[in-house]
Amino acid sequence: MNDGEAKAGRAVVDSMLGAAVPNSPEYAEALYWRGVLGEEGEGARLDLLRVAIEFPLSPRSADALLRLAQLEFTRGDRVAARRHLDQLSRDHPDAPSRAAARYWTGRVLLEDAKPAEACIALRDAQRLAAAGDVELINQIDYYARPCAASDAAAADDERRKIEEKARADSSAAADSAAQAARRSASGGRSDAKGKWSVQVAAYSDHDSALSLVRKLKARGFEARVTTDKPWRVRVGRYATRGAAADVAQRLSSKGSKAMVVEAERR
């Protein structure tokens, strides 16, 4: 075949096939080459298909699937081509033809107007291609040229998303800080209709409770003593639990912890 004697080459392959034991590795080898060198497209396709199906463990099985994909691609059946390529990648992950399979997958995806997926396949092909396979590398690089622009656009998009998230987080933090500042600035002021109060202490002695109320009022808090025993000292009536919690934190000490409670009815 290399000397241009195609007919003689096919005759040698036919003689090899006739001499080989059916289902033997030699038979699979001869069947593969008859498919590769076949003149008639459908006969070549059937020979390659037999290798892929009947001899899945043969070293030629992955090559047969690649040849089948190329034949289907040439015929315009990209669905069948993709099916053979996917089977090659799935069933023969370590085959030398894996790089070529990813290259042809990229070609199919480009024809199907799926550039993002095609670029993934072509990058896989670049990674898998043997350093000495210059022709395949050049073919991959040719079809992967648009991927550089796509990668740059994807990087810009990712950077834009990160910046937008950072701005959103910063804005949320600022809003949270502003709310906390407003609650803190409210100090002891409260709403007469507020649902929440801060309980500072409880006493069995009414005078002790009144003494603490005077001290709290001197600090600017709206303190009071409840009407029932034990005499509870409470501060304010706040519209939200968060506002009451801020005041409770300010009024807590190492030996005494103020707590948020529902304000008693008047």
Summary of the structure (lengths in Angstrom):
residues: 266
radius of gyration: 40.3
end to end distance: 106.3
largest distance: 120.7
contacts: 777
relative contact order: 0.06
helix: 65%
strand: 9%
